[in-house]
């Protein structure tokens, strides 16, 4: 039963990967076509996007996110350990 589930989940993962790859290729083709048809507009969009991304405090946002994860990591490990300890104690009682 576990082998069948493993094979099924592997098939789902492969199909998902193939679908994602196909979708990405399709988006890439559409983007290339748009850039070839509208080169000036594409350059303007790229410059505007670059300027906006340059002005965003991405480093601070990512740094804050990492700090938040590190703060949340300690209680998560404690809860995980407590759960494992509880399950081990329940297994020994039976």
MDAnalysis code that builds the backbone (N, CA, C; Angstrom):
import MDAnalysis as mda
import numpy as np

u = mda.Universe.empty(282, n_residues=94, atom_resindex=np.repeat(np.arange(94), 3), trajectory=True)
u.add_TopologyAttr("name", ["N", "CA", "C"] * 94)
u.add_TopologyAttr("resid", np.arange(1, 95))
u.add_TopologyAttr("resname", ["UNK", "UNK", "UNK", "UNK", "UNK", "UNK", "UNK", "UNK", "UNK", "UNK", "UNK", "UNK", "UNK", "UNK", "UNK", "UNK", "UNK", "UNK", "UNK", "UNK", "UNK", "UNK", "UNK", "UNK", "UNK", "UNK", "UNK", "UNK", "UNK", "UNK", "UNK", "UNK", "UNK", "UNK", "UNK", "UNK", "UNK", "UNK", "UNK", "UNK", "UNK", "UNK", "UNK", "UNK", "UNK", "UNK", "UNK", "UNK", "UNK", "UNK", "UNK", "UNK", "UNK", "UNK", "UNK", "UNK", "UNK", "UNK", "UNK", "UNK", "UNK", "UNK", "UNK", "UNK", "UNK", "UNK", "UNK", "UNK", "UNK", "UNK", "UNK", "UNK", "UNK", "UNK", "UNK", "UNK", "UNK", "UNK", "UNK", "UNK", "UNK", "UNK", "UNK", "UNK", "UNK", "UNK", "UNK", "UNK", "UNK", "UNK", "UNK", "UNK", "UNK", "UNK"])
u.atoms.positions = np.array([
    [0.832, -1.187, 0.000],
    [0.000, 0.000, 0.000],
    [0.877, 1.251, 0.000],
    [1.945, 1.241, 0.822],
    [2.824, 2.398, 0.875],
    [3.559, 2.593, -0.442],
    [3.929, 1.493, -1.103],
    [4.619, 1.593, -2.389],
    [3.697, 2.204, -3.438],
    [2.419, 1.815, -3.406],
    [1.465, 2.361, -4.360],
    [1.285, 3.853, -4.112],
    [1.182, 4.252, -2.856],
    [1.032, 5.664, -2.517],
    [2.271, 6.437, -2.933],
    [3.437, 5.853, -2.710],
    [4.685, 6.498, -3.091],
    [4.762, 6.682, -4.597],
    [4.366, 5.663, -5.347],
    [4.383, 5.767, -6.805],
    [3.386, 6.815, -7.287],
    [2.214, 6.840, -6.661],
    [1.200, 7.821, -7.046],
    [1.672, 9.236, -6.753],
    [2.257, 9.446, -5.586],
    [2.723, 10.787, -5.250],
    [3.887, 11.192, -6.151],
    [4.702, 10.225, -6.559],
    [5.782, 10.526, -7.493],
    [5.237, 10.937, -8.852],
    [4.183, 10.250, -9.305],
    [3.553, 10.608, -10.576],
    [2.953, 12.000, -10.507],
    [2.316, 12.314, -9.400],
    [1.719, 13.634, -9.232],
    [2.804, 14.698, -9.244],
    [3.909, 14.434, -8.578],
    [5.004, 15.395, -8.554],
    [5.583, 15.597, -9.945],
    [5.756, 14.508, -10.686],
    [6.287, 14.619, -12.047],
    [5.337, 15.386, -12.956],
    [4.043, 15.089, -12.843],
    [3.071, 15.816, -13.660],
    [3.032, 17.289, -13.294],
    [3.118, 17.576, -12.003],
    [3.134, 18.969, -11.560],
    [4.357, 19.708, -12.072],
    [5.502, 19.045, -12.026],
    [6.728, 19.647, -12.529],
    [6.638, 19.876, -14.030],
    [6.133, 18.904, -14.751],
    [5.984, 19.041, -16.204],
    [5.018, 20.176, -16.547],
    [3.893, 20.265, -15.827],
    [2.911, 21.327, -16.059],
    [3.529, 22.692, -15.790],
    [4.265, 22.807, -14.679],
    [4.900, 24.071, -14.341],
    [5.921, 24.463, -15.395],
    [6.698, 23.498, -15.853],
    [7.694, 23.773, -16.888],
    [7.022, 24.225, -18.175],
    [5.931, 23.562, -18.567],
    [5.209, 23.959, -19.770],
    [4.638, 25.366, -19.640],
    [4.064, 25.664, -18.483],
    [3.503, 26.995, -18.268],
    [4.585, 28.059, -18.304],
    [5.740, 27.775, -17.695],
    [6.845, 28.731, -17.684],
    [7.334, 28.983, -19.106],
    [7.460, 27.913, -19.893],
    [7.896, 28.073, -21.283],
    [6.891, 28.891, -22.081],
    [5.614, 28.682, -21.829],
    [4.582, 29.434, -22.532],
    [4.655, 30.919, -22.163],
    [4.824, 31.223, -20.883],
    [4.951, 32.616, -20.451],
    [6.202, 33.241, -21.053],
    [7.287, 32.499, -21.088],
    [8.529, 32.996, -21.667],
    [8.356, 33.304, -23.152],
    [7.677, 32.433, -23.883],
    [7.424, 32.671, -25.310],
    [6.564, 33.913, -25.515],
    [5.524, 34.074, -24.696],
    [4.656, 35.243, -24.814],
    [5.434, 36.520, -24.506],
    [6.315, 36.452, -23.514],
    [7.118, 37.619, -23.166],
    [8.068, 37.977, -24.299],
    [8.716, 36.983, -24.873],
    [9.616, 37.239, -26.003],
    [8.862, 37.866, -27.168],
    [7.679, 37.357, -27.453],
    [6.872, 37.890, -28.543],
    [6.499, 39.347, -28.274],
    [6.096, 39.645, -27.037],
    [5.719, 41.012, -26.677],
    [6.911, 41.957, -26.808],
    [8.083, 41.507, -26.350],
    [9.277, 42.353, -26.414],
    [9.665, 42.608, -27.869],
    [9.537, 41.621, -28.715],
    [9.864, 41.814, -30.139],
    [8.888, 42.777, -30.811],
    [7.626, 42.741, -30.395],
    [6.626, 43.621, -30.993],
    [6.705, 45.038, -30.439],
    [7.098, 45.197, -29.168],
    [7.121, 46.505, -28.498],
    [8.449, 46.714, -27.777],
    [9.541, 46.908, -28.494],
    [10.842, 47.015, -27.812],
    [10.976, 48.269, -26.940],
    [10.488, 49.397, -27.402],
    [10.631, 50.645, -26.628],
    [9.811, 50.570, -25.336],
    [8.582, 50.091, -25.454],
    [7.717, 49.981, -24.280],
    [8.309, 48.968, -23.281],
    [8.885, 47.900, -23.785],
    [9.484, 46.880, -22.917],
    [10.667, 47.450, -22.145],
    [11.490, 48.252, -22.812],
    [12.625, 48.878, -22.129],
    [12.131, 49.847, -21.063],
    [11.089, 50.601, -21.384],
    [10.533, 51.535, -20.395],
    [10.006, 50.774, -19.177],
    [9.284, 49.684, -19.405],
    [8.770, 48.881, -18.290],
    [9.917, 48.313, -17.454],
    [10.963, 47.864, -18.114],
    [12.106, 47.303, -17.390],
    [12.786, 48.374, -16.538],
    [12.944, 49.557, -17.081],
    [13.558, 50.645, -16.311],
    [12.708, 51.038, -15.106],
    [11.409, 51.124, -15.307],
    [10.511, 51.476, -14.201],
    [10.541, 50.386, -13.132],
    [10.485, 49.130, -13.545],
    [10.519, 48.028, -12.577],
    [11.845, 48.023, -11.826],
    [12.953, 48.251, -12.521],
    [14.258, 48.309, -11.865],
    [14.345, 49.443, -10.868],
    [13.804, 50.620, -11.230],
    [13.819, 51.760, -10.315],
    [13.005, 51.469, -9.057],
    [11.820, 50.892, -9.250],
    [10.961, 50.570, -8.095],
    [11.630, 49.530, -7.203],
    [12.200, 48.493, -7.806],
    [12.872, 47.460, -7.008],
    [14.102, 48.014, -6.293],
    [14.768, 48.968, -6.914],
    [15.925, 49.590, -6.290],
    [15.519, 50.410, -5.069],
    [14.352, 51.010, -5.104],
    [13.884, 51.861, -4.009],
    [13.245, 51.081, -2.865],
    [12.801, 49.883, -3.131],
    [12.174, 49.090, -2.068],
    [13.227, 48.592, -1.085],
    [12.888, 48.596, 0.193],
    [13.842, 48.105, 1.200],
    [13.804, 46.579, 1.308],
    [14.158, 45.917, 0.225],
    [14.067, 44.448, 0.186],
    [14.987, 43.813, 1.229],
    [16.178, 44.382, 1.407],
    [17.105, 43.838, 2.402],
    [16.528, 43.894, 3.807],
    [15.897, 45.006, 4.141],
    [15.279, 45.122, 5.469],
    [14.101, 44.163, 5.622],
    [13.320, 44.025, 4.565],
    [12.172, 43.121, 4.631],
    [12.643, 41.689, 4.835],
    [13.625, 41.261, 4.048],
    [14.146, 39.899, 4.198],
    [14.827, 39.705, 5.549],
    [15.572, 40.707, 6.008],
    [16.218, 40.615, 7.316],
    [15.201, 40.474, 8.441],
    [14.123, 41.253, 8.362],
    [13.066, 41.151, 9.365],
    [12.379, 39.804, 9.332],
    [12.183, 39.294, 8.136],
    [11.559, 37.977, 7.997],
    [12.443, 36.888, 8.594],
    [13.738, 36.966, 8.355],
    [14.669, 35.977, 8.914],
    [14.688, 36.075, 10.438],
    [14.711, 37.291, 10.970],
    [14.676, 37.450, 12.435],
    [13.390, 36.873, 13.020],
    [12.280, 37.109, 12.347],
    [11.004, 36.559, 12.804],
    [11.026, 35.036, 12.792],
    [11.597, 34.449, 11.739],
    [11.704, 32.990, 11.677],
    [12.578, 32.442, 12.796],
    [13.672, 33.123, 13.094],
    [14.565, 32.662, 14.153],
    [13.882, 32.746, 15.521],
    [13.071, 33.765, 15.723],
    [12.340, 33.886, 16.984],
    [11.299, 32.773, 17.091],
    [10.624, 32.467, 15.991],
    [9.581, 31.441, 16.002],
    [10.158, 30.028, 15.988],
    [11.422, 29.877, 15.611],
    [12.034, 28.558, 15.487],
    [12.190, 27.873, 16.841],
    [12.594, 28.614, 17.861],
    [12.818, 28.020, 19.192],
    [11.542, 27.416, 19.780],
    [10.419, 28.137, 19.808],
    [9.200, 27.500, 20.336],
    [8.721, 26.330, 19.465],
    [8.944, 26.409, 18.160],
    [8.523, 25.315, 17.283],
    [9.315, 24.045, 17.600],
    [10.619, 24.180, 17.821],
    [11.448, 23.036, 18.183],
    [11.021, 22.484, 19.548],
    [10.712, 23.360, 20.485],
    [10.258, 22.934, 21.811],
    [8.949, 22.148, 21.690],
    [7.997, 22.647, 20.899],
    [6.720, 21.952, 20.727],
    [6.925, 20.615, 20.030],
    [7.805, 20.573, 19.050],
    [8.089, 19.326, 18.346],
    [8.704, 18.300, 19.299],
    [9.655, 18.725, 20.099],
    [10.283, 17.829, 21.064],
    [9.295, 17.322, 22.099],
    [8.424, 18.224, 22.586],
    [7.423, 17.821, 23.566],
    [6.457, 16.797, 22.970],
    [6.090, 16.989, 21.709],
    [5.200, 16.044, 21.048],
    [5.857, 14.683, 20.903],
    [7.112, 14.665, 20.508],
    [7.840, 13.399, 20.376],
    [7.972, 12.712, 21.729],
    [8.264, 13.464, 22.763],
    [8.387, 12.912, 24.106],
    [7.060, 12.326, 24.577],
    [5.967, 13.036, 24.311],
    [4.642, 12.545, 24.682],
    [4.315, 11.245, 23.950],
    [4.586, 11.205, 22.652],
    [4.319, 9.981, 21.877],
    [5.183, 8.813, 22.379],
    [6.437, 9.097, 22.725],
    [7.300, 8.043, 23.233],
    [6.784, 7.533, 24.582],
    [6.281, 8.436, 25.423],
    [5.742, 8.027, 26.727],
    [4.465, 7.218, 26.539],
    [3.632, 7.597, 25.573],
    [2.403, 6.849, 25.310],
    [2.726, 5.459, 24.772],
    [3.775, 5.338, 23.987],
    [4.173, 4.036, 23.433],
    [4.711, 3.117, 24.507],
    [5.403, 3.658, 25.498],
    [5.978, 2.839, 26.569],
    [4.917, 2.345, 27.537],
    [3.811, 3.070, 27.698],
    [2.764, 2.670, 28.630],
    [1.990, 1.462, 28.117],
    [1.895, 1.299, 26.832],
    [1.095, 0.199, 26.271],
    [1.793, -1.080, 26.284],
])
